[in-house]
Structure formats: structure tokens, C-alpha cells
Amino acid sequence: MDADLDRAVQAADAAALAAGVSVREVADLAELAGVVALYADIWGRDANPPMTLELLRAFTKAGNYVGGAFEGDRLVGACVGFFHAPAEDALHSHIAGVSADVLGRHVGFALKLHQRAWAMLRGVSEIAWTFDPLVSRNAYFNLVKLAARPDEYLPNFYGAMLDTINGDDDSDRLLVRWRLRDPAVVAACAGSPAPALVADELAAGAVVALGIGADGGPEPGQLDGTTSLVAVPPHIGALRAADPALAQKWRLAVREALSALVDDGARITGFDRAGWYVVTKEHQ
């Protein structure tokens, strides 16, 4: 075992211990059925679950990743990924979720670190996945706690999803890449992430490309800064339930701001927990 892999395994074990769970591969039919049921409960899609037993069974038979987090014998979280081109060098992590009653215990962090160690053991250098850029806590988790890096903005990637999490909103996603041996990733997995601080960015000359107005809605700003800040609403899930029209305004505004900046040669380089993306223009 090389030193990086050894540290990855140790970090995964420490994360599981801190979360009070054990994390392992899942391949048994009964446990795979538990993953299907867990996802159906999280997304509120009993009639049309996000994953099916048949697909999970095929994934495990083909050597892909299905990991489960257990509290005793109870499945409380799961993560599914499959290999993609270039063959066996990269993994796409398609779906991950944890039970509502263990939110805040960092079970998701333990799952991702187990997936990382599993992938490194098999020679994988990168894991990619998508997340909803409007969900502030997921942006912080992915970009700061895990140090994944955004690669592409994908408008309405899945089409209509119609579940309790997404509602009938467009399914825009950010594709991120997790370079498993990158020093920033190693540090984050060891518990030393590097969050962005909006106050510092503003002091250094950053401009607000999209802010929050007095009514709680999106407020367009400047798109010509070397470093730009793009806000997201603090609780998009609650906003979708209370005011779907305002949630849709946020979707379109964030899409427009991030897409325009990225198309102009900038890249998303960080996230402040207060709900701000930091977008930095590359030197020409």
C-alpha cells in the first residue's frame, strides 16, 4: 500500500468513527434492496425510486461501487458510482444520500472518504459527480469539505425530476471533479479544508455578480470583475415549498450569472458557507 492510499484509508476510518457508523461495500440482494428503499424515502419517490434493485445488482456484478453506512445493522446512508472513460481510471459518483435522522453527523463525509479509498485502491485518479448549485450546504460540502473542483455548468441536466427535493424546478447541475491525490483534497479529507471568505474577497477587490435583494430575490450585479461573487438563497428547499416562483427566479439568475462568467473564461474557485460562490477569471 502506498503512502497516499494508506492515509486515505486512515482518513476514511477516522471519518466513519467520528460519524458513529461503519462504512462498507454493499452487494447482498437484501442490503441492495435497503439502498433502493433508502433512496426512495429520501427523494420521496416510492413509485419511481432513483435507483432500482436490478440496476444496483448489475453495477455490483460489473465491479462498480455501492457503499453503505450502517448504524449497527441499520442502513443510514448509501453512495453509488460507476466507472467511466477512460476505462477504470475515473469513477462517476451518481447518487449519495443519508437518512434525515442522521443529518449533521457527517455520515455523507464518511461515505465519500470510503469511496475515495476504494477508488484509489483500484487505481482510480478522479471521481466526478453533479450537484444542484442552488443547494448551499451541498456546495459547501463538495467544494470545501471535499475540495472537489467545478468543471462544467449543466442546465436542466436531468430534465423534470418531480420529487420532494427538486419539486418541479429545472435540474441544473454543477459537474465537479475530485482529484483524489491533489494536495487540497488530501488536506480536506484530513480535516483541514480551505473555505473561501467573502469578506476577504471583497477586501481584495471582488465584485458582486449576483446578490440577494431586500425581498430575498436575486439581484444582478457586475459581471466584469477579475474575481466575482455569486449568491445563492440560504434554504432553497424551503423556498421551493413556500414560493416556487421565487425559487425559479433564483434558478435562472444563478444559471445566467455562472454560465456567463464561465463562458468568459472564469472558473469557480471556492465557496463561502454564508452562500457565495467565488468565481475567478483566468489570466489571459
C-alpha positions in Angstrom: 0.0 0.0 0.0 1.5 3.4 -1.0 1.6 6.3 1.5 -1.2 8.3 -0.1 -3.5 5.2 -0.1 -2.6 4.4 3.5 -3.5 8.0 4.5 -6.8 7.7 2.5 -7.8 4.6 4.4 -6.9 6.1 7.7 -8.9 9.3 6.9 -11.9 7.1 5.9 -11.7 5.1 9.0 -11.5 8.2 11.2 -14.5 9.8 9.4 -16.6 6.7 10.0 -15.7 6.6 13.6 -16.5 10.3 14.1 -19.9 9.8 12.4 -20.7 6.7 14.5 -21.2 4.4 11.6 -19.4 1.6 9.8 -19.0 2.0 6.0 -18.5 -0.9 3.7 -19.4 -2.2 0.2 -22.9 -3.5 -0.3 -23.6 -6.4 -2.7 -26.1 -8.7 -0.9 -29.6 -8.5 -2.5 -31.3 -7.8 0.7 -29.0 -4.9 1.5 -29.2 -3.6 -2.1 -33.0 -3.6 -1.6 -32.3 -1.5 1.5 -30.4 1.0 -0.6 -33.4 1.3 -3.0 -35.8 1.8 -0.1 -33.5 4.4 1.5 -33.2 6.5 -1.7 -37.0 6.2 -2.3 -37.6 7.6 1.2 -35.0 10.4 0.9 -36.3 11.6 -2.5 -40.0 10.8 -1.9 -40.3 8.6 -5.0 -41.7 5.3 -3.8 -43.4 4.7 -7.2 -40.3 5.7 -9.2 -37.2 5.3 -7.0 -34.0 7.0 -8.0 -32.3 3.6 -8.2 -33.7 0.1 -8.9 -32.6 -3.2 -7.4 -31.8 -4.6 -10.8 -29.5 -1.8 -11.7 -27.7 -1.9 -8.4 -27.2 -5.6 -8.8 -25.8 -5.1 -12.3 -23.5 -2.4 -11.0 -22.0 -4.6 -8.3 -21.6 -7.5 -10.6 -19.7 -5.3 -13.0 -17.3 -4.2 -10.3 -18.7 -0.7 -9.7 -19.1 1.0 -6.3 -22.1 0.6 -4.0 -21.2 1.7 -0.4 -23.4 1.7 2.6 -23.1 3.5 6.0 -24.6 1.4 8.9 -25.5 2.3 12.4 -25.4 -1.2 13.9 -27.4 -3.2 11.4 -29.5 -0.2 10.1 -28.6 1.3 6.8 -28.5 5.1 7.2 -26.6 6.2 4.1 -25.5 5.0 0.7 -23.4 6.1 -2.3 -23.3 4.6 -5.8 -20.7 5.1 -8.5 -19.7 3.6 -11.8 -16.6 3.6 -13.9 -16.4 5.8 -17.0 -14.0 6.6 -19.7 -11.0 6.4 -19.7 -11.7 2.9 -18.6 -11.1 2.1 -15.0 -9.2 5.4 -14.4 -12.2 7.5 -13.4 -15.4 6.9 -11.5 -18.7 8.8 -11.8 -20.5 9.0 -8.4 -24.1 9.1 -9.5 -26.1 9.3 -6.2 -25.5 9.6 -2.5 -27.9 10.2 0.4 -28.3 9.8 4.1 -31.4 9.3 6.4 -32.9 12.5 7.7 -32.3 11.4 11.3 -28.5 11.3 10.9 -28.1 14.6 9.1 -25.5 16.7 10.8 -23.4 13.8 11.9 -21.1 13.9 8.8 -22.2 10.4 7.5 -22.0 11.7 3.9 -18.4 12.7 4.5 -17.6 9.2 5.8 -19.3 7.7 2.7 -17.3 9.9 0.3 -14.0 9.2 2.1 -14.7 5.4 1.9 -15.5 5.8 -1.8 -12.2 7.7 -2.3 -10.1 5.0 -0.6 -12.0 2.3 -2.5 -11.3 4.0 -5.8 -7.6 4.7 -5.0 -7.1 1.0 -4.2 -8.3 0.3 -7.7 -6.0 2.8 -9.4 -8.7 5.5 -9.9 -7.3 9.0 -10.0 -10.5 11.0 -10.2 -14.2 10.8 -9.1 -16.7 13.1 -10.8 -20.3 13.9 -9.8 -23.0 16.5 -10.1 -24.9 18.6 -7.5 -27.6 21.3 -7.5 -25.7 24.6 -7.4 -28.7 26.2 -5.5 -28.2 24.0 -2.5 -25.8 25.9 -0.3 -25.0 23.1 2.1 -24.1 20.8 -0.8 -21.9 23.4 -2.4 -20.0 23.8 0.9 -19.7 20.1 1.3 -18.5 19.4 -2.2 -16.3 22.4 -2.8 -14.9 22.9 0.7 -15.1 19.8 2.9 -14.1 17.6 0.0 -12.2 20.1 -2.1 -13.8 19.0 -5.4 -13.4 21.4 -8.3 -16.3 22.6 -10.6 -15.7 21.7 -14.2 -19.0 22.4 -16.1 -22.4 24.0 -15.6 -25.2 21.8 -16.9 -28.6 23.4 -17.4 -31.6 21.2 -16.7 -29.3 18.2 -16.8 -31.9 15.5 -15.8 -35.0 17.2 -17.1 -38.0 17.2 -14.9 -37.5 15.1 -11.7 -40.7 15.8 -9.8 -39.7 14.7 -6.3 -39.8 16.1 -2.8 -36.3 17.5 -3.0 -36.3 19.1 -6.5 -40.0 19.8 -6.9 -40.8 20.8 -10.5 -37.7 23.1 -10.7 -35.2 22.7 -13.6 -32.5 20.2 -12.7 -29.4 22.4 -13.3 -26.2 20.8 -12.0 -22.6 21.6 -11.5 -20.2 18.8 -12.6 -17.3 18.6 -10.2 -14.1 16.6 -10.4 -12.4 15.2 -7.3 -8.7 14.6 -8.0 -8.0 12.1 -5.3 -4.3 12.7 -4.7 -4.4 16.5 -5.1 -2.9 18.2 -2.0 -6.0 20.2 -1.4 -8.1 17.1 -1.4 -5.7 15.3 0.9 -5.8 18.2 3.3 -9.6 18.4 3.2 -10.0 14.7 3.8 -7.7 15.0 6.8 -9.9 17.7 8.3 -8.2 20.8 7.1 -10.4 22.3 4.4 -9.8 25.8 2.9 -13.1 27.7 2.8 -13.4 30.9 0.9 -14.2 34.1 2.9 -16.3 36.6 1.2 -15.1 39.5 3.4 -11.5 38.8 2.3 -12.5 38.5 -1.3 -14.4 41.8 -1.2 -11.4 43.5 0.5 -9.2 42.2 -2.3 -11.4 43.8 -4.9 -14.0 41.1 -5.7 -17.3 42.4 -7.2 -20.8 41.0 -6.6 -22.1 39.5 -9.8 -25.3 38.3 -8.2 -26.5 39.3 -4.8 -29.6 39.0 -2.6 -32.2 41.8 -2.8 -34.2 43.2 0.0 -37.1 41.0 -1.0 -34.9 37.8 -0.8 -34.8 37.5 -4.5 -31.7 37.6 -6.8 -30.2 41.0 -7.5 -27.9 41.1 -10.6 -24.6 43.0 -10.2 -21.4 43.3 -12.2 -20.0 40.5 -14.4 -16.7 42.2 -15.3 -14.6 41.6 -12.2 -11.4 39.6 -12.0 -13.0 37.9 -9.0 -16.8 37.7 -8.8 -19.2 36.6 -6.1 -22.4 34.8 -6.9 -25.0 34.4 -4.1 -27.5 31.5 -3.7 -30.5 31.5 -1.3 -29.9 30.2 2.2 -32.5 27.5 2.1 -33.6 26.6 -1.4 -35.6 23.6 -0.3 -37.9 25.7 2.0 -38.1 28.4 -0.7 -39.3 25.9 -3.3 -42.1 24.8 -1.0 -43.1 28.4 0.1 -42.6 30.3 -3.1 -41.9 28.2 -6.2 -41.9 31.3 -8.5 -39.1 33.0 -6.5 -37.2 29.7 -6.4 -37.4 29.6 -10.2 -36.1 33.2 -10.4 -33.1 32.1 -8.4 -32.6 29.1 -10.7 -32.5 31.3 -13.8 -30.4 34.1 -12.2 -27.7 31.7 -10.9 -27.7 29.9 -14.2 -27.2 33.2 -16.1 -24.5 34.5 -13.8 -22.4 31.4 -13.5 -22.8 30.5 -17.2 -21.8 34.0 -18.3 -18.7 34.1 -16.1 -17.5 30.6 -17.0 -18.2 31.3 -20.7 -16.0 34.4 -20.4 -13.0 32.3 -19.1 -13.6 32.3 -15.4 -13.8 29.3 -13.1 -15.5 28.6 -9.8 -12.7 28.5 -7.3 -14.4 28.5 -3.9 -17.5 28.8 -1.8 -18.2 30.7 1.4 -20.5 29.0 3.9 -22.7 32.1 4.0 -23.8 31.2 0.5 -21.4 32.7 -2.1 -19.6 31.2 -5.0 -16.2 32.7 -5.7 -15.5 32.9 -9.4 -12.1 33.8 -10.7 -11.2 34.9 -14.2 -8.1 33.2 -15.6 -5.2 35.4 -16.5 -5.1 35.9 -20.3 
